[in-house]
Amino acid sequence: MRNPDNDINATVKEYGGSSFYIPSHKTTFRNNEIIEKYKQDAGKVGLVKGLAREYDLTERQIYDITKECRTPGLF
């Protein structure tokens, strides 16, 4: 059986004194949904504007969320 105290101690040892952000489950789920819709409709005129409106976000936020699936890899 896993001891959660060991996980906490390891985390404190590695990141103690640092600040880091843990996104909410809701935000992560929403972002994954946006990415899937973006991939599904890629190339569609007005896609980013429509997603921004649907999720009550700015177009810049949609671009930030979908950055990885829009940026082609080198290989």
N, C-alpha and C positions, 0 to 999 in steps of 0.2 A: 504494500500500500504506500502511495506517495505521501510524503510529509509536506504540507503546504508551508510550514515554517522554513524548510530548506530552500524553497523557491523564493520566499520573501528575503531570506538572508542573502542568497545569491544575487538577487536584484539590488538590494541595498549596497552590497559590496561592489557591484559593477557600476551602479548609477547614483550612489549616494551623493547628495549635494547638488545634483543636476535637476533641471526642470525638463519635463517632457510632456507631450500632449498625447492622451489616449482618446481617440475619437469614439463617440457614442456608437452603440450598435445600430441605432436608427440611421445615423448619418452614413455609416459604412454600407448598410443595406441600400439606402437611397442612391449612393454613389455607384454601387454595383449595378443597380437597375438602370441608371442613366447611361453607364458605359454599354450595357447590353443593347439598349434602345439606339444608342449612337451607332454601334457596330451594325445593327440590323438595317438602319436607314441611312448609312453613310452615303454621301453624295446627294442626298435629297435637299432641294432648295428650301431654305428657311428652317433647317433641322435644329440648329443651335438656338435660334430665336424661339422656336416652338418648345424645346426642352426647358429653356429658361422660364418661359411663361408657365408651363405645366408644373414645374417644381418651385416656382416663386424664387428663382435665383437670377443672378445677372448672367449675361452672355460670357463675361470674363470667367465666372465661376464654372460654367459649363466647359469652357475651353480648358481650364485648369484640371477639372475632373477627368476629361477625356484625353489629356495630353499624351499619356503613354500609348493609347491605341491609335493616335494620330501620327506619332513620330515613328517613321520607319527605322528599323535597326540597320546597322552597317552590314550585317551578314545574314 
